[in-house]
Amino acid sequence: MIDMTKLFIQVCFKSNIDEKPALDWIVDNVDNSSIDYHRCIEQMLYEGRTDIILHIPEKVKRRWLNDNAVVKLCCEHGCSEIVEWALKNTDHESFDVEELNNITIDGYIKHENFNCDDYGCIYCIGYSIVIELFILQKPEILKFCNINILSDVANRQKWYGVLELLFKHDIIDTDQIIEDIYKRLDDEEDELEEDEFTVVDYDVEHCMKIVQLITKYYLDIDVNKILKKAVDIGFHYIVHFVVEELLLDKIDNIENYLNITLDKLRLQQLNDDLLCFDRGHGQILMVLLQRVNTKFIDLDSVMNDVIHIGHSSAVLWLLENKPDHPFYISNIMNKACYHGDLKLVDYLFQKYIAADFDYKTAMIKACRNSKKQTLDVCKWLWANIDRDLFDMKVALNNASRCGNTKVVEWILTDVDTELFDTENALFCACEHSSDHTVELLPDKSGFNTFDFQNAITLACKNENNGYTIITKLLYECTDKSTVDINAVFSFACKNYRSDIIHWIIQTCDQNITFTETGNGNKNVTKSLDKNRVNMDQAVTCILAIDAPWQKKDHVNETKIQLLRLILKKSDPSKIHIHKLLTEACKYDWVEIFQWILARVDNACLNIGEILNFACRNGAFDIIEWSLKNIDIQLVDVDNVMVESCGFGWLECLVLIWKHCNQYKLQAAMTEACTYGRLHIAEWLLQNVHYQLFNIPILLQEAGRNGWINIFGWLLQNFHFDKSDMHVATSKSLENGYLEIAELGIAKVGKEGFDFSSLSDNVYVGANRKGVVNFLLHNIDPKCIDIATIMTNACLFGWKDIVTFIVDKDLTSLCDLSIAFNAACDNGELEIAQYLLEKVDPHLLTTVDKAMHSVAVKGWDEIAILLLNKFEHTRLDIGNALIETCRLGEIDVVQAILGKVDTTMLDVKTALNIACENHMHEELVLWILENIDREQVDLKTVKIQAIRQKWKKVQFAIPEVDNEDLNQVEQETESDNIFFLE
C-alpha cells in the first residue's frame, strides 16, 4: 500500500512555487485523511520550504489541518512568514499567544545552542519577527513571560524590534541591560589587538542603538549612569551621543568626567600602552573638552596633562579657543619636541615669538625620547633656529643616555664635532643605553680617543645591556693590557652583575701561573698585572655582594655558583681561605666547606672554633657532614651537642651519642627546653638516665612548653615540692596550657596554690580568654586580679566573662569606668550596651574619654549609644566633633549633628578642620547640606574647596562667587627637566 504522506513529501521536495499542479492533484483526488499534513509541514520546515508550507493551508481544508498545531511548529522553527499568514487569515483568537511566545523563545534557545552562531541568519531573524508579531497582537503577554530570558536573548542577538517593544512597554531593567552591553564591549576590547586602524565594531553599534532606545523611551533616565560607564571604559561613540545629542543640563559635573578621562590617559601612558587619540579616551577628551565650562577647571593643569600625554589636538583646541589664557608656551614647545610632534612645533613657531621659547631645552627634550620619531623635530630645530641657542654636548649626552640612536647618528654626522663630546656621550650610553648606541659612537669617532676603562666600569651599572656592551663591543676593541680587570670585577660585584662576573672568571687570565719544577712539583707564581684577575680579591668581592631587594632570595645561590667557578681555577694557598670559610659557615655552604677541608691541611685550621661558629649560625648541613667525616677529637663536642639540641638537630645529637655519652646533658636538656624542642627532650629522656637531669627544672619547662606527656610522666614517677608544682603550674597557665594546669592543681589541690601571685601575663592578651575562664570557674575569684580581667574582657569582647563578673557581683573589685572606656575604645558595642543596662550610668565617671575614643576611631553605633544614654554636657561633644572631622569619620559626624543641639558645638572650627584633608569632600558636602550655614564661614570653605579641587563642594556654595576668590593660589604642575652634562 502506498504511503501517501511519504509520497506527498517527495512531491513537495520536487516542486517549486510555480509548479504546484502535482500537489494540487494529490489534494483534490486522494483521500486527505491518508495524508499527515502536519508531518509534511514539519519536514518542509526543516528544509526551509516556506513557499510549499504557505501553499498547503491555502489548498487543504481545515478539517485535515490544525491551525494551532501548525503555528506551534512554525514558532518552534522561527518561520515568521507562516505565523504572520496565520494571524491574518485564520481564527487567531483561538491561539494561546502566551504559550506560542514561550515556544518561540525556547525554540530559539535550542537553535542557538545546536545550530547557529550567526546573528544575522534568516532563522534568527525569523524568531525575532515572530515574537514581535505576538507582542503587537497581544501586549499583555509580556506580563506573563520570562522577561529576563527574553531581554537577554534579544540583547545578545540584537533583536532591535523586540527590544524597542520591551522599552516601549516599560518592562525591561535598563540598568541591567546597560551593564550587560558594557560588559560585552569591555570583554571584546580586551580581546582586540591595539590597532589605530580598527574599524567600529558591530557591538559598538549595538550599544549605541540600545542607548538611543533607552533615551527615546525613558526621558527621565539618568544619563550620567550611561556616561560614567562609557567614560570609564573608553567608548567615545556613546560619550559623543550623550553629550552632543542630549541636553547638557542632564549631565552633572562634566568636568569630573574630563578628569577621569585624563587619569585614564595618564595611566595608559604610564603602562606604555599605545595611545590613540582619534578613538577611545583620546576622542572622549575632545568631546568633553569642547563642552566643559572652563570656569570650573584649571586650564593650566589640563594643558599640562594633554601636552604630557602628547594629545596635540587637545593642545591646539586649548590654544585656539582660550587665546587670552597665559599658557606656559615654553613648556608646550618642549613637550611637543619630546613627542616628536613636528606639526605642533611648527604651529607654535609660527604663532608665538622667540622669547616665549627655550630652544636649548626643546632640543634636549627631542633628543631624550627614543620611543617616538623625534629626528625630524631635531633637524627642523637645527635648520630654523639660531644654532648658538643649542647646547649640542648636552643634547648628544641625552640622546646617548636615552638610546635615541637616530638622533645620535644625525649629530655625529651633521653637527660640527667641536660642539659635542663623543667620549662623554659614550659614557652616558654605556651606563644607560643599548649596545646599538654604544656601537655607533666609536664607529663614528675612532677607537683611540676613549677611556675604555671608565666606559667598561660604567657599563657594569647597565642592568639590561651591560653584559653585551662589555663583552661584544668595548672589551673586543680596546687594548686589554690597559684595562684594570680587577676594578671592573669589583664594580660588577657592587652592582650585582652576575653575568659580567661569570664572563670575567671564565674569559680573563688569572694572576696565578703554575710552572713545573725539575722534581715534578708545581711552582705557583702570583702576577701583579692589573689585566689579570686577582683571585683572592675576586673571592672577597663576591662575598661582599649585596643584591637589590628584588633579588635577595637568590643572592646566596648566585654567590655559590660564582665561587665554584673561582675555586675550580684557584690554588687554596692564594685565596683568603679563612674569610671564605667564615662565610661558608655563616650561610651553611656545605659544598664550599667540603672543598676547603679537602684541600687545606686541617692542622692549620681551628676546627673546633670553626664548627662552634657554624653552630651559632645554624649551619646544619656543615655540622652533620663534619660529625660524619671529621675526627671527633677535633670537635668541641659539648658545645656542638648543646647547640644541636637548641636547634632541634636530632640527627646530629644521635651522631655525637654514638661516639661517647659523657657530655653536658643537663645543659643540652635545658637548651632543648628553652627553644621548645619536644622531640629532643623525649629522645634524651628515653636514652639518658634521669639522674643526669634537674627534674624540677624539667617539670617547669614541660609546663611552660605544654609538653603534657612529659609533665604527666614526671608527676607519676617523681615527688615534687609545692613550690616546684606552683612554678610549673603558673608557667602552664601563662602559656595557656590548661590541661597541664588541671593536672598540677589536681595533684596538689587548690589550697596548695597562691593564685594571687600570678603574673599579669596570665590575663593580658586577646588569646587569654580560655585561661581566664578556667581561673574564674576553678578557683576563688577573690584570689585573682578581677580588675585586670574585667578590663581585658571589655577590651577584647569577652562578653560571657563580663556577664559572669557582673552576675557574680564581683564589680566592686574593679573600676567600671576603665572597663567601660576599654569597651568603647575597641568598638565592643554589645559589651557597652550590657554595662549600661546593668550598671548605674553615674558610676561611669569618665565617659568624656569614651566619647573622644569613639570619635577618633569612628565607632558610630557606640557614639549613638552614648548620645542616647548620657547627658550631652558630660561627653565633651564639642572636641569630639572637631576630632572626628579631623579624621574624616563621617558616620560619627552624622550621629553627633543629628542628635546634639548645634549651639553646643563649634561647627565652624570643625568644618574648617575637615577641609584641611583632601579626602574629606563627601564629609564637607554632607555638613554643608545639614547645618545652618550662618554658623560657618562659607568663603573660607570655598577657598579650601578650590585648593582641594572639590567640584561638588564648590557647586554647593553658590552664595560665594569664584570671582571674589582671585587671591587663591592655583597649584600648577612643574615641568622637571634633567640636564645630563
VEXVO-113559 format. One record per residue (C-alpha): x, z, y. Coordinates in steps of 0.1 Angstrom, whole numbers, plus 5000, padded with zeros to 4 digits. Layout:
XZY;...
REM end
This chain:
500050005000;501349915034;502350205057;500550085089;502250345111;505650215100;504649855104;503349935139;506650095149;508649795136;506449565157;506949785187;510749765183;510549375183;508049345212;508649355249;506549385280;505449015279;505048985241;502249215231;499848985210;501149125177;500549485189;497049395202;496149215170;497049525149;495049755171;492049515171;492049425134;493449715115;491750045108;493150265136;492750575115;495550445093;498050455123;499650775136;499850675172;501451005182;504350945158;504650595172;504850725208;507450985198;509650725182;509350505213;510350805235;513550835215;514150465220;513250475257;510550205253;508350325282;506649985285;505350005250;504150365254;502250275286;500549985267;499350195238;496950425257;495550125276;494649955243;493850235219;490550415220;490650785229;489250895196;492550785180;494750925207;495051285221;495951265257;497151625259;499451585229;500851255244;501651425277;503351715259;505551475241;506451295274;507151625291;509451725264;511351405267;511251375305;509251055306;507751075341;506050735341;503650825313;502951175328;502251005362;499950755345;498051025326;497451235357;495950925374;494050765345;492851045322;490951365324;493851575337;491651875344;491851945307;495651975309;497252315308;499652235336;501452575334;502252505297;503352145304;505652265332;507352515308;507652245281;509352025306;511852285316;512552385280;512952015271;515451955299;517552265288;517752125253;518551785266;521251925288;522852135260;523051855235;522751515250;523951465286;526451575312;525451305337;523451455366;522151105376;520950985342;517350845340;516251125317;517451405340;515751235369;512551205348;512351575341;512751635378;509851395387;507651545360;508051895375;507451765410;504151605398;502951925382;503752135413;502051885435;499051875411;498752245408;501052455431;499752785417;501752725385;504752855405;503353205403;503453195365;506553005356;510153145354;511253075389;514853195382;515352945354;513652665374;515552725406;518852755386;518252425368;517052245400;520152375419;522652285392;521151935386;520451865423;516651815419;516051805456;512451715453;511852025432;513952245454;512152135485;508852225469;510152565460;511352625495;508152495509;506052735489;508453025498;509153115462;512853095459;515553355465;517553195494;520353455492;520953385456;520953015458;523353025488;525653245467;525353005438;526252695457;529152865474;530452995441;530352645426;532152505457;534752775456;535452725419;535752355424;538052395453;540352595430;540552305406;541152035431;544651925439;545651965475;545451615489;544751545525;543051215515;540551385492;537051245499;533951465504;532951595470;529451545457;528951925455;529751955493;526851705500;524651915477;525552225495;524752055528;521351945516;520552305504;521452445538;519352175555;516352265533;516752635540;516952595577;514052345576;511552585559;512952925569;513052905607;513853285609;516753265584;519853455594;522253165597;525053405601;524953465563;525453095557;528053065584;530053365574;530553245539;531352895549;533953015574;535453245548;535752975521;536552695545;533652445542;533752275576;530752045569;528452345567;530052515597;529652185617;526052155607;525252515616;527052525649;526252165661;522652115648;521152465650;520652655682;523752855691;521653155701;521053215664;524753265658;526153615665;529753675676;531053325671;534453445684;534653665653;534353365631;537153205652;539453505645;538553485608;539553115607;542853185625;543653455600;542953225571;545252955585;547953205592;547653335556;547852975543;551052915563;552553245551;551853145515;553452805521;550052635514;549552275526;547852295560;545352015565;543752025599;541251745595;539251945570;538752295557;539752575580;541652335603;538452145611;536352475613;538752595640;538052285661;534252325657;534352695667;536852655695;534652395713;531652625711;533052975717;532553155750;536253175762;535353485783;535353685751;538653565736;542253605745;543353245752;547053325751;546653485717;544653185704;547252945718;550053145701;548253125668;547352755669;550852645680;552452875655;550552705626;551052365642;547452265649;548252015676;544551905681;543652265689;546652285713;545651965731;542052085734;543052415750;545452235774;542851975784;539852205787;541552515802;543852345827;543752645851;544852895825;548552985828;549652905792;553352965783;554252595782;557852655772;556752835740;554252555732;557052295736;559352505714;556852535686;555952165689;559552085683;559752325654;556852145637;558251805644;555151705664;556651425685;553251325699;552651665713;556251685726;555851365745;552451475758;553951795772;556851605787;554551365805;552151625818;554451915829;557551945849;561052005836;561152365850;558352455825;560652395795;563652555778;565252245762;568152435747;565652645727;563452345719;566452165703;567352475683;563752505671;563652145660;566852205640;565552505622;562652365603;563752195571;560252165557;559051915582;560451595596;562051715628;564751445631;562651225653;562051505677;565751585679;566551225686;563851205712;565151515730;568751375729;567651045743;565251165770;566651495783;569851575802;572351645774;574151915793;571052135787;571652155750;574052375730;574852155701;577152405685;574252645681;571952355671;574252245643;574652605631;570952655629;570352315612;573052405587;571752755582;568252635575;569152335553;567852065577;570251815561;568951505580;569451675613;572951795602;573851435593;572551305626;574551555647;577751485627;577251115631;575851065666;576951365686;580351405701;582451625678;583751825708;580251965713;579952145679;582052345655;581852205620;583652495604;581252745618;578352525606;579952525571;580052905571;576352915580;575452665553;577452845526;575753175534;572153055537;571652685528;571752445499;574652265482;573451935497;574152065532;577452215523;578551895506;577751695537;579851895562;583351855546;582551485537;581951405574;584751615588;587551615563;588751895539;591852025556;590152175586;588252455570;588952815560;587652785524;588553145516;585853255541;583452985531;583653095494;583253455503;580153385524;578753175496;578653485475;575853605497;573753305490;571453415461;569853075455;572752835458;575953035460;576952955424;576652585428;578252585462;581352765449;581852615415;580852245422;581952205458;584252455475;586552565447;586952205435;588152065469;590352345480;593952435473;593452705447;596752875454;595452975489;592253145476;592253515471;590153515440;590053895438;588453915472;585853665461;585353865429;584854185449;582454025473;580453875444;580154215428;578954375461;576254105464;575254125427;576053755419;576553785381;576753415377;579653385400;581353685384;580953535350;582353205362;585453365377;586153565345;585753265323;587453005345;590253165366;593553285353;594153655349;597053835364;598453935330;600553705308;601853765273;605153645260;606553695225;609853875222;612653795197;611454065173;607853925172;606354185196;604354085227;605654145262;602954195289;603754075324;601554165354;601453905382;600753975418;599453635427;596253655446;594853345430;594853525396;592153775386;593354135386;591554265355;591954625364;590454565398;587754345383;586654635360;586454865389;584354625409;581954565380;581554935375;580654975412;577954705412;574754825428;571854595421;568954545446;565854735437;564154435422;566854405396;567654775390;566154765355;568754515342;571854625360;573354815330;572854515307;574554295333;577554525336;577954545298;577854165295;580554125322;582654395308;582554235274;584053915288;586854105305;587654325275;587954025253;590653885275;592454205285;595054455273;593854815275;597154935289;596554725321;593054855327;591955185343;590755295309;589755655319;587355535346;585855275322;585555555295;583755785320;581255515329;580655435292;579855805286;577655825316;575455535306;575755555268;577555225264;578555275228;579954925224;582454985252;583255335239;584055195205;586254915219;588355175239;588755415210;589755135187;592455005210;593755325226;595755595209;593255885206;596056135211;596256005247;592656095253;590956435255;588256355230;586656695232;586156685270;585056315268;582356405243;581256705263;580856475293;578856225272;576656515260;575856625296;574756275304;572556235273;574655965256;573056005221;574555675206;578055775216;577656125202;576156015170;578855745164;581655995173;580356255148;580355995121;583755835129;585956085147;587956375133;585756675137;588756875147;588956685180;585356765189;584157075208;581557125181;579957435195;579157265228;578056945212;575657135189;574157335218;573757015239;572256825209;569657105204;568757085241;568356705240;566456725206;569056525187;568256645152;570456365137;573556505155;572656865145;572556765108;575856575111;577556885126;575957115100;577456905072;580956995083;580657365090;577857615096;579757885115;578657795151;576957955181;573557935165;571858175189;572957955219;571757645200;568357805194;568057925230;568757565242;566157425218;563557675231;564457625267;563757255265;560757285241;562457115211;560057235184;561557015156;565057165163;563757515163;561857465130;564957305114;567157595124;564657855111;564557665078;568257625074;569857925091;569458295082;567158465107;569658745113;571758505134;568958475159;567558705186;564058745171;562258905202;563658625224;562458365199;558958525200;558858495237;559958135236;557458045209;554758195232;555958005262;556157675244;552957715224;554557695190;551757865172;553157825137;556457985146;554658255166;552358335136;555258335111;557158575133;554258815135;553858805098;557458875090;558759095117;557759405136;557859385174;557659645202;554659645225;556959535254;558059225234;554459145225;553359195261;556058955274;555358685247;551558705252;551958695290;554058375287;551558215264;548758285290;550858155319;551257825300;547657805288;548257865250;545158075244;545358075206;548758235208;547358485233;544558575209;547058635181;549058865203;546159065215;544659085180;548059215167;548459495193;544959555207;543659515243;544759865251;548359775244;548559535274;548859585311;547059275324;547259395360;550959285359;550158925350;551858665372;549758465397;550858165377;548158265352;545358205377;546657935400;546257565393;543457325385;544357335348;543957715345;540257735340;540457795303;542858085308;540758245335;537658215313;539558375284;540558665306;537158725321;535458735286;538058915266;539359195289;538059435316;537759225348;538959515369;542359475352;542959135366;543058975401;539458885407;540158785443;542658515433;540458395405;537358365429;539358175455;540757935429;537357885413;535857775446;538857555453;538757375420;535057365414;534757615386;531057685392;530557875359;533358115368;531858165403;528458235387;530058475363;531758675391;528558685412;526258775382;528659055371;528559195406;532359155410;532159015445;533259345460;536659275445;537258955465;537058815500;533958585500;534858425534;538158305520;536458185488;533658005507;536157835530;538057715500;534957555485;534157385518;537757275523;537857105489;534356945491;532757165465;529157125476;527457295447;529557605449;528957625487;525257595482;525257855454;527158115475;524758065504;521858125480;523458445466;525358585495;524258715529;525558445554;526558725578;529158835553;530958495558;532858575589;535058265593;532557975590;534157815621;537257745600;534957595572;533357365597;536757255610;537857175574;534756985567;535156775599;538756695592;538156595556;534856415561;532556625538;529356515554;527056685529;528757015534;528556965572;524756915570;524657235548;526557435574;524457305603;521257395585;522357745573;524257885603;523757935640;525457655657;527257885680;529258025650;530557685639;532757575669;530957245667;532557105699;536057105685;534756995651;533156685667;536456595685;538456625653;536156425632;536156155659;539956155660;539956095622;537055845622;534756035598;531555855609;529356035584;530256375598;529756255633;526356125624;525456465609;526656665640;524956435666;521856425645;521356805643;523156955673;522056975710;524556745727;524756985757;526857205733;529256915728;531956735748;530756385738;532856215765;536056355752;535156295715;534255925723;537455865742;539456005713;537555785688;538555485710;542255565705;542355425669;541755055664;540055125631;537155315647;535055025661;531955105639;532155475648;532355405686;529455155683;527255405665;527955675691;527055445719;523855355702;522755715696;523655915727;522655945763;525155715779;525155925811;527356175791;530255935787;532555715808;531455365798;534155195819;536955385800;535255295767;535054925776;538754925787;539655065753;537454815736;539154525753;542554665744;541454715708;539754375707;536454525697;533954245705;530854435692;531654735714;532254505745;528854345739;527254685736;528254785771;526754525794;526554775822;530254725828;531254365838;534554225825;535454105859;535754465870;538454525844;541254305857;543654595855;543554605817;546854475803;546454185779;548754215749;550453885741;552553785711;556253755719;558053455705;561153565687;563953315687;567153375668;570253205681;572953175655;576253145672;
REM end
